[in-house]
Structure formats: structure tokens, C-alpha cells
Amino acid sequence: MTNRLYYTEPSCRRFDAIVTRAFDHAGRPAVTLDRTAFYPSSGGQPFDTGRLGGIDVVDTVDGGDDVIHVLATPLASGTAVSGEIDWTRRFDHMQQHTGQHILSGAFETLFDNLTVGFHMGAEVSTIDLARGPSPADIERAVDESNRIVWEDRPVAIRFVSKAEAASLSLRKEPAREGTLRLIDISGFDLCACGGTHVDRTGAIGLIAVQAVEKMRGGSRVTFVCGSRALRALRTYRDVVAGSVRALSVLPAELPAAIERLQDESKELRKQLKGVHEKLAEDTGARLAAAAPEVEGVRVVVEALEGWDIAGLKALAAAAIASARACVVLVTSGQPVSLVVACSPDVPVDANVVLQQLTHRFGGRGGGKPGLAQGGGLAAPATEVASAAWTLLETMLAL
Ligand SMILES: [Zn+2]
């Protein structure tokens, strides 16, 4: 059974130990020790990393009686080793974990809003609250939490029996039996927990809530403490500075400036649409006017570059509106897309023309006698255009 040094001495970062067992854990070399300062993932707090006998500890797992240290390379059983945990990583976890106890304590003390879940991620941590707090409640809980931080209260570890625990007012009902380990934030919060904590609240520095979202009847509060709060502040500073530079406004003017840009872009899109429509109208009429006549019908067959299918449709519609015409417009890319349009008084069915072309060149499409569109034709645009021309000539001559 591993003696877990972090239970009583969370500030211990170096220690000596003996390897009690060497084995394979999920395909990776692992050892147990007679004593360890390495914290295994549990209770929402991630595992410690570090070095053991000069070998990297890449994962620490709670194996029940023993703590399992997963190593980069194997270590032999019976070896005397010195261990060192990655203190930057661990201290960060301690700041977040004690910060979580305080934030959860504040929501419970002020609003009787219980914490039902805790997760510490690599960037941010979350607590799940039983109910959804109002924005004002969140600010009050954050203010209260930071008051506790700045009062630099002692954080003590106490061991009590389950019976003793029953007489204490713990923040939440402990799930486990036997001796309980309590984290006592002096005069503020008492909670059963196996995690590692700072020894005074001042070490947390700052507790900041970043987001609150509704979930399953309650809410999820995303927060950062200590060095993470400083990192978040730096990120916000850089984002704001970049945005302020790009928009030439003061930070406080950013939301309004972005709204203004969105309005402008909406207006420009509207104007551009109008220009496109006018361009299609003019080009369509010009194509019809310049097209040769067959049996008194203008026959417009063109392979066009730079128009999408919607543009071709607008063009074709403009052409048949401006003259008695049959129109086949083909895109220049591969595979070919096309639009077929016929004026109402022309004895040609646009859909029939399209079906004949897709029958010959592949692809698919459909439409009405006046307007049809298709795509996926596997032939060069000029070949499709030339076939369309012959087809229209034949149909009009009938
Ligand atoms: Zn805890």
C-alpha cells in the first residue's frame, strides 16, 4: 500500500522511495512505490507528471491501494529512487482546486446553490451548479470568492471519522466510508476531498468566471484561477489590442464598431446583388440582340466564363425576356453545368433540350418548358455548346 505523501504534505515536491513492483500498465512500463508525492487523477483533479530515478513519469493512476506511476522507460523492482514532481503543473492544479472549493462555497453560502460536478481541464475548469445563477449572483459569488482569497486565510487538512463528520457542517455529503480527509478553508468552507490544495488562500491570487451556460436544469460555470487568470487577461489584452488597431476605435467602442461593420457589409451585399442583377439583365439582352436568328427565333448558345449557375439563370431569363429566343448557357469549368431557357411563344421545350444533352454527355438535371438547368456533363463546354446549337437548329426547323 503506497504511503500517499500528498495527503498530509501537499507542498512536498521531492522525495525518496523504493520501487515495490514493476509491471506493464496498458502496454506501458509502470511502477508502484512504498511512498509517493505523485497525485493520481481523481476527484476532478488531473494527475502529476515529473521524474522518478531520472525517468519521465507520463501518467499517474489511482490503483486503489497503490498509486501507479506510468513511465517513459522501465524501472526495476527494489530500486531506490528519488522522485520529483513537475511543480509548475501541480501548483497550477492546486490553485484551480482550492479556487474551486472557494467558488463552490460562495455559491452555496450566498445562494444555497450546490455544486454537483467539477472538472479541471488543461485551460479552464468548470463547476456544475444545481441551479442557474443570475448574472448579478455570479458577480456577487466572484466578489465573495476573491475576498476570501485576498484575506489569505489558512487552508488546513483534517482527518475525521464518519461519525465526527456527521457533527460538522460539510459543504457536501461525503460518499466514502471510514476516515475522511477534510479541506478546511478557515471560517469559510469545509469539504471532504482527497485533492491537493494551497496552504493559504492568498496563493490562488485571483478567481475569475469566464462563462456560464445553462445545462440539464442547472448551469455550468467556467472559471480560471491564479496563473490561468493572468494568462486569460493577457489573451484578452492581445485580442482587444489587435481589434482596436484593426478598427481604429477605443476598446469600449468595439461592440458598436463591429455592429456597424456588420450593417455596412449587409448593405454592400444588397447593393452588390442589385449590380449583379443589372449586369445579368444587360448582358442577357446584349447576347439576345447579337444572336443569329433561326425561323424568327434568336438562338443564343454560349460557353461563359466567370458566371455561376445562379448568374447564368439570371442571364438566360433576361435574354428570353428581351427577345423571342432560345438560350443555352454553359459554364466553362469541368464538369459542365448549363441553363436552357425558351421564350413562351417558341416551339421548343427547354426541359427536352436539357434531357437530350444530359442523355448524350451524362450528368443530370431538369426543369420546366421555359427554364431547365443541369450539371455534371462530361464533355468540354465548346462540345456541349456545339451540340446544343445543332439541336436547337433542328428543333426550330421542324
Ligand atoms: Zn476538492
Boltz pocket constraint, residues with backbone or C-beta under 6 A from the ligand:
constraints:
  - pocket:
      binder: B
      contacts: [[A, 43], [A, 97], [A, 101], [A, 192], [A, 193], [A, 194], [A, 195]]
      max_distance: 6.0
